Amino acid sequence: MNGWHFSWNLGMVAAAALLVVGGALMVLPREDQPTLRTAGFGIVVMSGVVYFVARVVQMIQERRK
């Protein structure tokens, strides 16, 4: 039985960076700045979409090998 195999691509790195930035925008602003929280939530959602697309692309590339 094989162990864990971690593979990544540039899209996954971008998704991780977006997740960190979006999370920071959701947590750090004061309560009188709801726009930053909303922007942070949008960025977190966008990071999920970017990760999903990157994972699909990675699976397609692995099947072609």
N, CA, C and O atoms as a GROMACS GRO file, in nm:
protein
  260
    1MET      N    1   0.084  -0.118   0.000
    1MET     CA    2   0.000   0.000   0.000
    1MET      C    3   0.089   0.125   0.000
    1MET      O    4   0.183   0.136   0.079
    2ASN      N    5   0.058   0.216  -0.089
    2ASN     CA    6   0.138   0.338  -0.100
    2ASN      C    7   0.103   0.436   0.011
    2ASN      O    8  -0.009   0.438   0.063
    3GLY      N    9   0.200   0.518   0.045
    3GLY     CA   10   0.178   0.623   0.143
    3GLY      C   11   0.110   0.743   0.079
    3GLY      O   12   0.060   0.736  -0.033
    4TRP      N   13   0.110   0.851   0.152
    4TRP     CA   14   0.050   0.974   0.100
    4TRP      C   15   0.137   1.031  -0.011
    4TRP      O   16   0.260   1.029  -0.003
    5HIS      N   17   0.072   1.081  -0.113
    5HIS     CA   18   0.143   1.146  -0.223
    5HIS      C   19   0.084   1.286  -0.238
    5HIS      O   20  -0.032   1.303  -0.274
    6PHE      N   21   0.166   1.386  -0.211
    6PHE     CA   22   0.121   1.525  -0.223
    6PHE      C   23   0.167   1.581  -0.357
    6PHE      O   24   0.285   1.577  -0.390
    7SER      N   25   0.073   1.632  -0.432
    7SER     CA   26   0.107   1.700  -0.556
    7SER      C   27   0.031   1.831  -0.560
    7SER      O   28  -0.080   1.842  -0.509
    8TRP      N   29   0.091   1.930  -0.622
    8TRP     CA   30   0.031   2.061  -0.627
    8TRP      C   31   0.066   2.125  -0.760
    8TRP      O   32   0.156   2.079  -0.831
    9ASN      N   33  -0.005   2.231  -0.793
    9ASN     CA   34   0.027   2.309  -0.911
    9ASN      C   35   0.012   2.458  -0.876
    9ASN      O   36  -0.021   2.493  -0.762
   10LEU      N   37   0.035   2.542  -0.972
   10LEU     CA   38   0.035   2.687  -0.946
   10LEU      C   39  -0.103   2.736  -0.903
   10LEU      O   40  -0.112   2.829  -0.822
   11GLY      N   41  -0.210   2.676  -0.955
   11GLY     CA   42  -0.344   2.716  -0.916
   11GLY      C   43  -0.371   2.690  -0.769
   11GLY      O   44  -0.437   2.769  -0.702
   12MET      N   45  -0.318   2.579  -0.718
   12MET     CA   46  -0.338   2.547  -0.577
   12MET      C   47  -0.262   2.643  -0.487
   12MET      O   48  -0.309   2.678  -0.379
   13VAL      N   49  -0.146   2.684  -0.531
   13VAL     CA   50  -0.069   2.783  -0.455
   13VAL      C   51  -0.143   2.917  -0.453
   13VAL      O   52  -0.150   2.984  -0.350
   14ALA      N   53  -0.199   2.955  -0.568
   14ALA     CA   54  -0.276   3.079  -0.576
   14ALA      C   55  -0.400   3.070  -0.486
   14ALA      O   56  -0.435   3.168  -0.420
   15ALA      N   57  -0.465   2.954  -0.483
   15ALA     CA   58  -0.582   2.937  -0.397
   15ALA      C   59  -0.545   2.950  -0.250
   15ALA      O   60  -0.619   3.010  -0.172
   16ALA      N   61  -0.432   2.895  -0.211
   16ALA     CA   62  -0.387   2.906  -0.072
   16ALA      C   63  -0.358   3.052  -0.036
   16ALA      O   64  -0.393   3.097   0.073
   17ALA      N   65  -0.295   3.124  -0.127
   17ALA     CA   66  -0.266   3.266  -0.101
   17ALA      C   67  -0.396   3.346  -0.090
   17ALA      O   68  -0.408   3.432  -0.002
   18LEU      N   69  -0.493   3.319  -0.178
   18LEU     CA   70  -0.621   3.388  -0.169
   18LEU      C   71  -0.693   3.355  -0.039
   18LEU      O   72  -0.759   3.441   0.019
   19LEU      N   73  -0.682   3.232   0.006
   19LEU     CA   74  -0.745   3.191   0.131
   19LEU      C   75  -0.688   3.268   0.249
   19LEU      O   76  -0.762   3.310   0.338
   20VAL      N   77  -0.558   3.286   0.250
   20VAL     CA   78  -0.494   3.360   0.360
   20VAL      C   79  -0.535   3.507   0.357
   20VAL      O   80  -0.569   3.564   0.461
   21VAL      N   81  -0.533   3.566   0.239
   21VAL     CA   82  -0.569   3.709   0.228
   21VAL      C   83  -0.716   3.729   0.263
   21VAL      O   84  -0.750   3.820   0.338
   22GLY      N   85  -0.803   3.644   0.208
   22GLY     CA   86  -0.946   3.657   0.238
   22GLY      C   87  -0.977   3.634   0.384
   22GLY      O   88  -1.059   3.705   0.442
   23GLY      N   89  -0.911   3.536   0.445
   23GLY     CA   90  -0.931   3.511   0.587
   23GLY      C   91  -0.887   3.629   0.672
   23GLY      O   92  -0.953   3.664   0.769
   24ALA      N   93  -0.776   3.688   0.634
   24ALA     CA   94  -0.728   3.806   0.709
   24ALA      C   95  -0.827   3.921   0.696
   24ALA      O   96  -0.851   3.993   0.793
   25LEU      N   97  -0.884   3.940   0.578
   25LEU     CA   98  -0.981   4.048   0.560
   25LEU      C   99  -1.112   4.021   0.633
   25LEU      O  100  -1.185   4.114   0.667
   26MET      N  101  -1.141   3.896   0.659
   26MET     CA  102  -1.262   3.865   0.734
   26MET      C  103  -1.242   3.882   0.884
   26MET      O  104  -1.337   3.913   0.956
   27VAL      N  105  -1.120   3.861   0.932
   27VAL     CA  106  -1.095   3.859   1.076
   27VAL      C  107  -1.044   3.994   1.129
   27VAL      O  108  -1.084   4.037   1.237
   28LEU      N  109  -0.958   4.060   1.055
   28LEU     CA  110  -0.888   4.178   1.108
   28LEU      C  111  -0.966   4.309   1.113
   28LEU      O  112  -0.943   4.386   1.206
   29PRO      N  113  -1.058   4.339   1.021
   29PRO     CA  114  -1.122   4.471   1.025
   29PRO      C  115  -1.209   4.492   1.149
   29PRO      O  116  -1.259   4.397   1.209
   30ARG      N  117  -1.225   4.618   1.184
   30ARG     CA  118  -1.312   4.653   1.296
   30ARG      C  119  -1.458   4.635   1.252
   30ARG      O  120  -1.486   4.615   1.134
   31GLU      N  121  -1.548   4.641   1.347
   31GLU     CA  122  -1.689   4.617   1.317
   31GLU      C  123  -1.751   4.728   1.234
   31GLU      O  124  -1.856   4.708   1.173
   32ASP      N  125  -1.690   4.844   1.231
   32ASP     CA  126  -1.745   4.954   1.152
   32ASP      C  127  -1.698   4.947   1.006
   32ASP      O  128  -1.720   5.042   0.930
   33GLN      N  129  -1.636   4.838   0.965
   33GLN     CA  130  -1.590   4.820   0.828
   33GLN      C  131  -1.646   4.692   0.768
   33GLN      O  132  -1.572   4.597   0.742
   34PRO      N  133  -1.779   4.688   0.746
   34PRO     CA  134  -1.840   4.565   0.694
   34PRO      C  135  -1.800   4.536   0.549
   34PRO      O  136  -1.808   4.421   0.504
   35THR      N  137  -1.757   4.638   0.476
   35THR     CA  138  -1.719   4.617   0.337
   35THR      C  139  -1.596   4.529   0.326
   35THR      O  140  -1.587   4.445   0.236
   36LEU      N  141  -1.501   4.546   0.417
   36LEU     CA  142  -1.381   4.462   0.414
   36LEU      C  143  -1.415   4.317   0.448
   36LEU      O  144  -1.358   4.224   0.390
   37ARG      N  145  -1.508   4.297   0.542
   37ARG     CA  146  -1.550   4.160   0.574
   37ARG      C  147  -1.618   4.095   0.455
   37ARG      O  148  -1.594   3.978   0.426
   38THR      N  149  -1.702   4.171   0.385
   38THR     CA  150  -1.769   4.118   0.267
   38THR      C  151  -1.669   4.086   0.157
   38THR      O  152  -1.681   3.983   0.091
   39ALA      N  153  -1.570   4.172   0.138
   39ALA     CA  154  -1.466   4.146   0.038
   39ALA      C  155  -1.385   4.022   0.077
   39ALA      O  156  -1.351   3.941  -0.009
   40GLY      N  157  -1.355   4.008   0.204
   40GLY     CA  158  -1.281   3.891   0.251
   40GLY      C  159  -1.358   3.763   0.226
   40GLY      O  160  -1.300   3.663   0.185
   41PHE      N  161  -1.489   3.766   0.251
   41PHE     CA  162  -1.571   3.647   0.226
   41PHE      C  163  -1.571   3.613   0.077
   41PHE      O  164  -1.563   3.496   0.040
   42GLY      N  165  -1.581   3.714  -0.009
   42GLY     CA  166  -1.577   3.691  -0.153
   42GLY      C  167  -1.446   3.631  -0.197
   42GLY      O  168  -1.443   3.544  -0.284
   43ILE      N  169  -1.337   3.677  -0.139
   43ILE     CA  170  -1.205   3.624  -0.174
   43ILE      C  171  -1.192   3.479  -0.128
   43ILE      O  172  -1.133   3.397  -0.199
   44VAL      N  173  -1.245   3.447  -0.011
   44VAL     CA  174  -1.241   3.308   0.038
   44VAL      C  175  -1.320   3.217  -0.056
   44VAL      O  176  -1.276   3.107  -0.088
   45VAL      N  177  -1.438   3.262  -0.098
   45VAL     CA  178  -1.518   3.183  -0.193
   45VAL      C  179  -1.442   3.167  -0.325
   45VAL      O  180  -1.441   3.059  -0.383
   46MET      N  181  -1.380   3.275  -0.372
   46MET     CA  182  -1.303   3.268  -0.495
   46MET      C  183  -1.186   3.171  -0.483
   46MET      O  184  -1.152   3.103  -0.580
   47SER      N  185  -1.125   3.164  -0.366
   47SER     CA  186  -1.014   3.070  -0.349
   47SER      C  187  -1.064   2.926  -0.361
   47SER      O  188  -0.992   2.841  -0.414
   48GLY      N  189  -1.184   2.899  -0.314
   48GLY     CA  190  -1.241   2.766  -0.329
   48GLY      C  191  -1.264   2.730  -0.475
   48GLY      O  192  -1.239   2.617  -0.516
   49VAL      N  193  -1.312   2.826  -0.552
   49VAL     CA  194  -1.334   2.803  -0.695
   49VAL      C  195  -1.202   2.781  -0.766
   49VAL      O  196  -1.190   2.692  -0.851
   50VAL      N  197  -1.102   2.862  -0.734
   50VAL     CA  198  -0.970   2.848  -0.796
   50VAL      C  199  -0.910   2.711  -0.762
   50VAL      O  200  -0.852   2.646  -0.849
   51TYR      N  201  -0.923   2.668  -0.637
   51TYR     CA  202  -0.871   2.537  -0.599
   51TYR      C  203  -0.942   2.425  -0.675
   51TYR      O  204  -0.878   2.332  -0.722
   52PHE      N  205  -1.074   2.434  -0.686
   52PHE     CA  206  -1.150   2.332  -0.757
   52PHE      C  207  -1.106   2.322  -0.902
   52PHE      O  208  -1.085   2.212  -0.953
   53VAL      N  209  -1.092   2.435  -0.969
   53VAL     CA  210  -1.048   2.434  -1.110
   53VAL      C  211  -0.906   2.379  -1.121
   53VAL      O  212  -0.878   2.302  -1.212
   54ALA      N  213  -0.818   2.418  -1.031
   54ALA     CA  214  -0.680   2.368  -1.034
   54ALA      C  215  -0.676   2.218  -1.013
   54ALA      O  216  -0.597   2.148  -1.076
   55ARG      N  217  -0.762   2.168  -0.926
   55ARG     CA  218  -0.765   2.022  -0.900
   55ARG      C  219  -0.819   1.946  -1.020
   55ARG      O  220  -0.768   1.839  -1.053
   56VAL      N  221  -0.920   2.000  -1.087
   56VAL     CA  222  -0.974   1.937  -1.208
   56VAL      C  223  -0.868   1.933  -1.317
   56VAL      O  224  -0.851   1.831  -1.383
   57VAL      N  225  -0.798   2.043  -1.335
   57VAL     CA  226  -0.691   2.048  -1.435
   57VAL      C  227  -0.583   1.946  -1.402
   57VAL      O  228  -0.532   1.878  -1.491
   58GLN      N  229  -0.548   1.934  -1.275
   58GLN     CA  230  -0.446   1.838  -1.234
   58GLN      C  231  -0.491   1.695  -1.261
   58GLN      O  232  -0.411   1.613  -1.307
   59MET      N  233  -0.616   1.664  -1.235
   59MET     CA  234  -0.666   1.529  -1.260
   59MET      C  235  -0.667   1.496  -1.409
   59MET      O  236  -0.636   1.384  -1.449
   60ILE      N  237  -0.702   1.595  -1.491
   60ILE     CA  238  -0.700   1.574  -1.636
   60ILE      C  239  -0.559   1.549  -1.685
   60ILE      O  240  -0.536   1.461  -1.768
   61GLN      N  241  -0.463   1.625  -1.634
   61GLN     CA  242  -0.324   1.607  -1.675
   61GLN      C  243  -0.270   1.471  -1.630
   61GLN      O  244  -0.193   1.409  -1.703
   62GLU      N  245  -0.309   1.423  -1.512
   62GLU     CA  246  -0.263   1.293  -1.465
   62GLU      C  247  -0.320   1.179  -1.549
   62GLU      O  248  -0.252   1.079  -1.572
   63ARG      N  249  -0.442   1.194  -1.596
   63ARG     CA  250  -0.503   1.089  -1.680
   63ARG      C  251  -0.437   1.082  -1.817
   63ARG      O  252  -0.430   0.975  -1.877
   64ARG      N  253  -0.389   1.194  -1.866
   64ARG     CA  254  -0.327   1.195  -2.000
   64ARG      C  255  -0.188   1.134  -2.000
   64ARG      O  256  -0.137   1.099  -2.107
   65LYS      N  257  -0.126   1.119  -1.885
   65LYS     CA  258   0.008   1.064  -1.877
   65LYS      C  259   0.009   0.916  -1.902
   65LYS      O  260   0.114   0.853  -1.900
   0.00000   0.00000   0.00000
